[in-house]
Amino acid sequence: MTTTDNDGFVRSFARGLAVIQALGRSGTHTVASITASTGLPRTVVRRILLTLCELGYAAESETRGFRLTPKILTLGMTYLTSLPFWGHAQRALETLWTQVTESCGMCVFDGHDAVYVLRIPSLKIRSLGLGVGSHVPAFATAPGRAVLGFQTTEFLARFLDEASLRAYTERTVHDKAALLEALSAVHRDGYAWVDGEFDQHIAGLAVPVRDEHHNVVASISVNLPSGEVTREEAVKRFLPPLRAAAEQLTGLAPAFLNPVVVPTQREAAVNMQP
């Protein structure tokens, strides 16, 4: 594996990606704010921003600072159109949505988060502005736990040590022992049910998606307003179509989606310093 200690690591490229990630967060972005969030030298941040503007991936205004432009979407769309799997997944999700008429999505693991790579919303879910590319904490959401529940003991130990296990609501399970118990139940039952732990108004049911080696690399979920149905009712109504959708994709998901725990933002910033 390429590390920051060998010639295969391109430090300037890594710095550019860090700036792009900072620009993708909410708020006003200036050279000073991006310097603070990335930990990079101010002169480096300014050069990268000017390069992104010159290439058309970012723009600057006097009142709003720097922002990404729609051209940046070309980088992400390459990911979603490079393999036939995504077309199969989109069709499976559309079929699921017609059966359940609730918000549906597919997530993969990214760092310590679950990130939506496909999503079909429902008008009933208004409290979260989730779309393709949205990140949610893996430990506190159904799609995240549907992936975490099938990882190795070593993977989970590192994840629990490095992830920020904070309480998003009064119902968030953020104690390590309790979370391991919840993930054990996911592995036993074959699905994850999370109610009001990330957003107190949202409940979710999710099942794993496996690659050609039978490893769990993604999840498909249904989200609905918290309190609308009980866990038992949700399992009865939504689990069969969820499992049918996941079964359509069994063996098709690419192995490169296999979850990895990436360094924290602070560790990454240190690695990019001279």
C-alpha positions as CSV (number, residue, x, y, z in Angstrom):
1,M,0.0,0.0,0.0
2,T,1.3,3.5,-0.9
3,T,2.1,5.6,2.2
4,T,3.3,9.1,2.8
5,D,6.8,7.8,3.4
6,N,7.5,6.5,-0.1
7,D,7.9,7.9,-3.5
8,G,4.5,6.7,-4.6
9,F,2.7,9.3,-2.5
10,V,2.1,12.6,-4.4
11,R,1.8,15.1,-1.6
12,S,0.6,18.0,-3.7
13,F,-2.2,15.9,-5.1
14,A,-3.3,14.9,-1.6
15,R,-3.3,18.5,-0.6
16,G,-5.5,19.4,-3.6
17,L,-8.0,16.8,-2.6
18,A,-8.0,18.1,1.0
19,V,-8.9,21.5,-0.3
20,I,-11.7,20.2,-2.5
21,Q,-13.1,18.3,0.5
22,A,-13.0,21.5,2.6
23,L,-14.8,23.4,-0.2
24,G,-17.6,20.7,-0.2
25,R,-18.5,21.5,3.4
26,S,-21.2,24.0,4.3
27,G,-20.3,27.6,5.1
28,T,-18.3,30.4,3.6
29,H,-14.8,29.4,2.4
30,T,-11.9,31.8,2.4
31,V,-8.1,31.1,2.3
32,A,-8.1,31.5,6.1
33,S,-11.0,29.2,6.8
34,I,-9.7,26.5,4.5
35,T,-6.2,26.8,6.0
36,A,-7.8,26.3,9.4
37,S,-9.9,23.3,8.4
38,T,-7.2,21.5,6.5
39,G,-4.1,22.4,8.5
40,L,-2.2,23.2,5.3
41,P,0.0,26.3,4.9
42,R,-1.8,29.4,3.8
43,T,0.4,29.9,0.7
44,V,-0.3,26.3,-0.4
45,V,-4.1,26.7,0.1
46,R,-4.1,29.9,-2.0
47,R,-2.1,28.2,-4.9
48,I,-4.5,25.2,-4.9
49,L,-7.6,27.5,-4.9
50,L,-6.2,29.5,-7.8
51,T,-5.4,26.4,-9.7
52,L,-8.9,25.0,-9.1
53,C,-10.4,28.3,-10.3
54,E,-8.2,28.3,-13.4
55,L,-9.3,24.8,-14.3
56,G,-13.0,25.6,-13.7
57,Y,-13.6,23.4,-10.7
58,A,-13.9,26.4,-8.3
59,A,-14.9,30.1,-8.5
60,E,-14.5,33.1,-6.3
61,S,-16.8,36.0,-5.4
62,E,-16.2,39.1,-3.3
63,T,-19.0,38.3,-0.9
64,R,-19.1,34.4,-0.7
65,G,-15.4,33.5,-1.0
66,F,-14.5,30.4,-2.9
67,R,-17.0,27.7,-4.0
68,L,-17.0,24.6,-6.1
69,T,-18.6,24.8,-9.5
70,P,-20.8,22.1,-11.2
71,K,-17.7,20.9,-13.2
72,I,-16.6,19.1,-10.0
73,L,-19.5,16.7,-10.6
74,T,-17.7,15.2,-13.5
75,L,-15.2,13.7,-11.1
76,G,-17.9,12.0,-9.0
77,M,-20.0,10.9,-12.0
78,T,-17.1,8.9,-13.4
79,Y,-17.4,6.8,-10.3
80,L,-21.1,6.2,-10.7
81,T,-21.0,5.5,-14.5
82,S,-17.7,3.4,-14.7
83,L,-19.3,0.0,-14.0
84,P,-22.5,-1.7,-15.0
85,F,-23.2,-2.5,-11.4
86,W,-24.5,1.0,-10.8
87,G,-27.1,0.6,-13.5
88,H,-28.3,-2.6,-11.9
89,A,-28.4,-1.0,-8.5
90,Q,-30.4,2.0,-9.7
91,R,-33.0,-0.4,-11.2
92,A,-33.2,-2.4,-8.1
93,L,-33.7,0.7,-6.0
94,E,-36.4,2.0,-8.3
95,T,-38.3,-1.3,-8.0
96,L,-37.9,-1.2,-4.2
97,W,-39.3,2.4,-4.1
98,T,-42.4,1.4,-6.1
99,Q,-43.1,-1.4,-3.6
100,V,-42.5,0.6,-0.3
101,T,-43.2,4.2,-1.4
102,E,-40.6,5.4,1.2
103,S,-37.2,7.0,0.8
104,C,-34.7,4.4,-0.4
105,G,-31.0,4.6,-0.8
106,M,-27.7,2.7,-1.3
107,C,-24.7,3.4,0.9
108,V,-21.1,2.4,0.9
109,F,-18.5,2.9,3.7
110,D,-16.2,5.9,3.5
111,G,-13.8,6.5,6.4
112,H,-16.1,6.5,9.4
113,D,-19.2,7.4,7.5
114,A,-21.8,5.8,5.3
115,V,-22.1,7.8,2.0
116,Y,-25.1,7.7,-0.2
117,V,-24.2,6.7,-3.8
118,L,-27.8,6.3,-4.9
119,R,-31.0,7.7,-3.3
120,I,-34.7,8.0,-4.2
121,P,-36.4,10.4,-1.7
122,S,-39.9,10.5,-0.3
123,L,-41.8,13.7,0.4
124,K,-42.5,12.5,3.9
125,I,-38.8,12.8,4.9
126,R,-38.1,16.5,5.2
127,S,-35.8,16.9,8.2
128,L,-32.6,15.7,6.4
129,G,-31.4,17.1,3.1
130,L,-29.8,13.9,2.0
131,G,-28.8,13.2,-1.6
132,V,-26.1,11.4,-3.6
133,G,-22.8,12.1,-1.9
134,S,-24.3,12.8,1.5
135,H,-22.4,11.4,4.5
136,V,-24.0,10.1,7.7
137,P,-22.2,8.6,10.7
138,A,-22.0,4.8,10.1
139,F,-22.4,3.8,13.8
140,A,-25.6,5.8,14.3
141,T,-27.5,4.9,11.1
142,A,-29.1,1.8,9.7
143,P,-27.1,1.8,6.4
144,G,-23.9,2.2,8.3
145,R,-24.6,-0.6,10.8
146,A,-25.8,-2.9,8.0
147,V,-22.2,-2.8,6.8
148,L,-20.4,-2.6,10.1
149,G,-22.2,-5.6,11.5
150,F,-20.5,-7.9,9.0
151,Q,-16.9,-6.7,9.4
152,T,-14.1,-8.5,11.2
153,T,-13.3,-8.1,14.9
154,E,-10.0,-6.3,14.0
155,F,-11.8,-3.8,11.7
156,L,-14.4,-3.0,14.3
157,A,-11.8,-2.5,17.0
158,R,-9.9,0.1,14.9
159,F,-13.2,1.7,13.8
160,L,-14.4,2.1,17.4
161,D,-11.0,3.5,18.5
162,E,-10.9,6.1,15.7
163,A,-14.5,7.1,15.0
164,S,-16.2,10.0,16.9
165,L,-18.9,8.2,18.8
166,R,-20.9,11.2,20.0
167,A,-24.5,11.4,20.9
168,Y,-26.5,13.0,18.2
169,T,-29.8,12.5,20.0
170,E,-30.9,11.2,23.4
171,R,-31.3,7.7,21.8
172,T,-27.9,7.5,20.1
173,V,-26.0,4.3,21.1
174,H,-22.5,5.6,21.5
175,D,-21.0,3.4,24.2
176,K,-18.5,1.0,22.7
177,A,-19.8,-2.1,24.5
178,A,-23.4,-1.3,23.7
179,L,-22.6,-0.6,20.1
180,L,-20.7,-3.9,19.7
181,E,-23.8,-5.6,21.1
182,A,-26.0,-3.8,18.6
183,L,-23.7,-4.8,15.7
184,S,-23.8,-8.4,16.9
185,A,-27.6,-8.3,16.7
186,V,-27.3,-6.9,13.1
187,H,-25.0,-9.9,12.2
188,R,-27.4,-12.3,13.8
189,D,-30.6,-10.9,12.3
190,G,-29.3,-10.0,8.9
191,Y,-30.6,-6.4,9.0
192,A,-30.2,-3.1,10.9
193,W,-33.0,-1.1,12.5
194,V,-32.1,2.3,13.9
195,D,-34.7,4.7,15.2
196,G,-33.9,8.3,16.0
197,E,-30.2,7.9,16.8
198,F,-28.8,10.3,14.2
199,D,-31.9,12.4,13.5
200,Q,-34.7,12.1,16.2
201,H,-37.3,12.3,13.5
202,I,-36.0,9.5,11.2
203,A,-36.0,5.7,11.5
204,G,-34.3,3.3,9.1
205,L,-34.2,-0.3,8.1
206,A,-31.2,-1.6,6.1
207,V,-29.8,-4.8,4.7
208,P,-26.3,-5.7,3.5
209,V,-25.2,-6.0,-0.2
210,R,-22.4,-8.5,-0.9
211,D,-19.7,-8.6,-3.6
212,E,-18.5,-11.6,-5.7
213,H,-16.5,-12.9,-2.7
214,H,-19.6,-12.7,-0.5
215,N,-18.1,-9.8,1.5
216,V,-20.5,-7.1,2.7
217,V,-19.5,-3.9,0.8
218,A,-22.7,-1.8,0.7
219,S,-26.2,-1.6,2.0
220,I,-29.7,-0.8,0.9
221,S,-32.0,1.1,3.2
222,V,-35.6,2.4,3.6
223,N,-36.1,5.5,5.7
224,L,-39.3,6.7,7.3
225,P,-40.6,9.1,9.9
226,S,-39.8,8.0,13.4
227,G,-42.9,6.7,15.3
228,E,-44.8,6.0,12.1
229,V,-44.4,2.2,12.5
230,T,-42.9,0.0,15.1
231,R,-39.8,-2.1,14.5
232,E,-41.9,-5.2,14.2
233,E,-44.2,-3.5,11.6
234,A,-41.2,-2.2,9.7
235,V,-39.6,-5.6,9.5
236,K,-42.8,-7.2,8.3
237,R,-43.6,-4.6,5.7
238,F,-40.1,-3.6,4.4
239,L,-37.7,-6.4,5.1
240,P,-38.9,-8.8,2.4
241,P,-38.6,-6.2,-0.5
242,L,-35.3,-4.9,0.9
243,R,-33.8,-8.4,0.9
244,A,-35.2,-9.1,-2.6
245,A,-33.5,-5.9,-3.9
246,A,-30.2,-6.9,-2.2
247,E,-30.4,-10.4,-3.6
248,Q,-30.6,-9.0,-7.1
249,L,-27.2,-7.4,-6.6
250,T,-25.5,-10.3,-4.8
251,G,-22.2,-11.0,-6.5
252,L,-22.4,-7.9,-8.7
253,A,-21.0,-5.3,-6.3
254,P,-17.3,-4.6,-7.1
255,A,-14.8,-5.8,-4.5
256,F,-13.1,-2.4,-4.4
257,L,-16.1,-1.2,-2.4
258,N,-14.8,-3.3,0.6
259,P,-14.8,-1.0,3.6
260,V,-11.5,0.5,5.0
261,V,-10.9,2.8,8.0
262,V,-9.1,5.8,6.7
263,P,-6.9,8.1,8.9
264,T,-8.6,10.9,10.8
265,Q,-8.6,14.4,9.4
266,R,-5.9,15.4,11.8
267,E,-3.7,12.5,10.9
268,A,-4.1,13.2,7.2
269,A,-3.2,16.8,7.7
270,V,0.0,15.8,9.6
271,N,0.9,13.4,6.8
272,M,0.7,16.1,4.2
273,Q,3.0,18.5,6.0
274,P,6.6,18.9,4.7
